[in-house]
């Protein structure tokens, strides 16, 4: 059943007395993505509560934290990062995975620093998100992953293969600096930073910019 306020779709309502530990919240202004994820998670035995914007999600009265929140970065009104920061301010316990069609390293770093467990780029394979959500189900698993993310950039597996300059670039990326900012700090061009970043991704086994950030922030290899 769809809960509505006036003619506006608010979310796919879950029956009362629901087991929120098996409910995934999808917050995305793209109705197609909401419907696809609801279908995929439904086939996996997980219910979905969908929201078309951050304000409706924040206004929802949860009985207990959901299993996981999939939060789009760019939405009308409150951005995904705004919502993430508000969740932190409230002390919300639900693990959050950010999704975005325009991810960059500074954005991914900011999201992870504000508590996001992962940052997945669009277009994505729905099964990849299902697998990731299953990995973070349960508060104890989420807390363990958050603790693991406290590792420093120089503790990344594979860091011993990096040149001194690549280590410098790695540390600046970990601080959320853009190519331009990192280039200015090191006295080299943004294009040269891009070259170093490409080599870092190759050496550390990162598939894309968001994956590189996950490796840096977790201090472990990408899976």
N, C-alpha and C positions, 0 to 999 in steps of 0.2 A: 504494500500500500504506500502511496506517496502522500506525505504530509505537505499541506499547502498553507500559505498565508495569502489570502486573496487569490490571485491567479499565478503567483510566483512559486516555482518549485523550490522547496526548502531542502528536502532530503528523503531518502528511502527509509521510512520509519521501521525500526526493529520492534517486534512485539514487546509488551511490558514484561518485567521479570526476566529479561534476556541475560544470557551469559556474555557480559561485555568482554571477557577474556578471549572470545572468539569472534569479535566484531571489529572490522577494519573501517576506519573513517577515511573517505576520499574527499579531499577539498580541492576542487578544480572547476574553473569557469567553463571548461569544454565539456559539453554534455556527452559527446561521443566517448571521450575518455572515461567519464564517470560510468557510463553504461557498459563499456567494454570491461572495465575492472570489476564492476558488480557481477557481470556474467562469469568472468574467470574465477573470481574468489568464490562465487556461489558453487561452481563446479568442484571446488576444493573443500567444500563444507564450511566455508567462512561467510558469515553475513556481512553486509556492507551498509553503512550509513553515509549517504552522499550529501555534499554541500556545494552549492555553486559559488560561494564566496567566503572569505575569511570571517566576515562579521557574523554571518549566520552560524558558522561553526562555533565561534567564541560564545555566541548567545545560547547555544544548545545546552540543555540541562542534563548532564550525564549522571547516571546513578553511580558509576565507577569508571575508572580509566578504560578506554578501549584497548584492544590488543595492539593496535598500531595506527598511526595517522600518516596518510600519504598526502603531502601538502605541496601544491603547485607554487612556484616562486612568483610568477607574474600573473596577477589577477586584478580586475577592477577593484578600486577601493583599497582595502588593506592588502599589502603584498604578503607573500608567504613568509618572508623574513619578519615582517611586522607581527604576523600571527605567532611565529615561533618565539619571538621575544616576549610576547604577551603570555604565552604558555609558560615560559620560564619564570616570569614575574609572579604567576599564580602558583608556581610550584607543581605544575601538572606532571604526572608520572608517566604518561603514555609515551612510548618511543615514537620518534618522528623520522620519516624518510622524505626528503625533498625531491621534487621532480621539476624539470625545467627544459624548455626547448631552446634556451639561449644561455647555457651555463658557461661561466668563465671561472678561472682559478680564484680571483678575489671573492667572487660570490660564493663559491663552494666553501672556501676557507671560513667566511663569515658564518655561513649556515652551520658548519660543523662546530665552530667555536661557540655557537649559541645552543648547542645541544643536539643538532640533527645527527642521527646515527649513520645516515648515508645520503648520497646525492646522486640521483639517477637522471641521465639525460634523455630527452625525447628526440626522435621516436625510440620507443623501448619495446622489448619483447615482454608481453604481459607475464609470461612464465618466469622471467627474470625477477620481476617484482614479487610474484607469489613466493618464489624461493627466498628472496631477501626478507620478506615479511615473516616467513616461517622461522628464519634464523633469529629474529629479534622478538618472537612471541614470548611473553612472560616477563615480568618485572625484573626477576633476578638476572635473566640473560641480558636485558637492556642495561642494567647497572654494571654488569661485568664488562660489557663492551665499552661503556662510557669510561670505566676505569682504564681499560686497555688503551684508550685513545690518548692518554696522558703522555705517551712516549714522545721524545724529542726527535727532531728531524735527523739528527746525526746517529740515531739508533735504528734507522730504517734498515731492514735486511737488504743487503746489496750495496749499502753506502760505502763499503770498503773499496768498491770498484770505481768510485767517482774521483775525478780530478779535483784539486783544490778549488778551481774556479766553479766546477759543477756543484761542489758542496756549498759554496757561497750562494749560488743561484737557488739551490734547494732550500736553504735557510730563509732567503727572502720570499720565496714562494710560500713557505710555511707561515710567514707573517702576513700573507694576504696581499703582497705587493703585486701591482700590474707589471707587464713587461717594461713599460715606460719608467715606472718608479724604480724597478730593480736595475734597469740600465743606468739611470741617473746615479743611483747609489754606488754602482760599481764602475762608473765612468765608461760604459760601453753602450752601443746602440740597442734599441728595443729589438731590432732584427737579430742581433747576436744573442740576446736573451732567448729569443724564440728557438734559435739553433741549440743552445744549451738545454733548453726545456725539452726539445725533441730527443736529445741524447739521454736526458734523465729518464724520460718515459721508456725509451728502449732498454736502458740498463736495469731499470726497476720493474719492468714488465707491466707498465701502465698502458691501458688501452686508449685512454683519453684524458683530458684535463681533470675531470672530476675523479677519475680513478687514481690519478697521481696524487691528488689532495688526500684521498682516503688512505693511500699508502703512507704519506707523510704524517698524517695526524694519528694513525693507528700504530705506527712503528712496526708494521708487519707487512708481509707480502700480500699483494692483491690475490684474491681468490677467483 
